[in-house]
Amino acid sequence: MNEEAIIISGKENIDRARLIALKGALRLEVVGMKNRGMSAYQIIKKELGFKGSKKSVLEQLTNYINTIQ
């Protein structure tokens, strides 16, 4: 297996990578995956102030990420 490291530097890039990771986690939650602790759904709603269902918040987050790129 070919393993390559990815280095993310700079506050803006780190924040963007975190949002993308939260988006992936929320996508899994939408299809039914569960986890311990705070869900990605809860984190996103708390930090970004989005409202609605998991699916709605996923759409809002996707649009938000697209606008900041």
For each residue, the residues with C-beta under 8 A, 3 or more apart:
1:
2:
3:
4:
5:
6:
7:
8: 13 14 17
9: 13 14
10: 13 14
11: 14 15
12: 15 16
13: 8 9 10 16 17
14: 8 9 10 11 17 18
15: 11 12 18 19
16: 12 13 19 20 65 68 69
17: 8 13 14 20 21
18: 14 15 21 22
19: 15 16 22 23 61 64 65
20: 16 17 23 24 65
21: 17 18 24 25
22: 18 19 25 26 40 43 44 61
23: 19 20 26 27 40 58 61 62 65
24: 20 21 27 28
25: 21 22 28 29 35 39 40
26: 22 23 29 30 40 41 44 54 57 58 61
27: 23 24 30 31 58
28: 24 25 31 33
29: 25 26 32 33 34 35 39 40 41 54
30: 26 27 54 55 58
31: 27 28
32: 29
33: 28 29
34: 29
35: 25 29 39
36:
37:
38: 42 43
39: 25 29 35 42 43
40: 22 23 25 26 29 43 44
41: 26 29 44 45 54 57
42: 38 39 45 46
43: 22 38 39 40 46 47
44: 22 26 40 41 47 48 50 57 61
45: 41 42 48 49 50 51 57
46: 42 43
47: 43 44
48: 44 45 60 61 64
49: 45
50: 44 45 56 57 60 61
51: 45 56 57
52: 55 56 57 60
53: 56 57
54: 26 29 30 41 57 58
55: 30 52 58 59
56: 50 51 52 53 59 60
57: 26 41 44 45 50 51 52 53 54 60 61
58: 23 26 27 30 54 55 61 62
59: 55 56 62 63
60: 48 50 52 56 57 63 64
61: 19 22 23 26 44 48 50 57 58 64 65
62: 23 58 59 65 66
63: 59 60 66 67
64: 19 48 60 61 67 68
65: 16 19 20 23 61 62 68 69
66: 62 63 69
67: 63 64
68: 16 64 65
69: 16 65 66
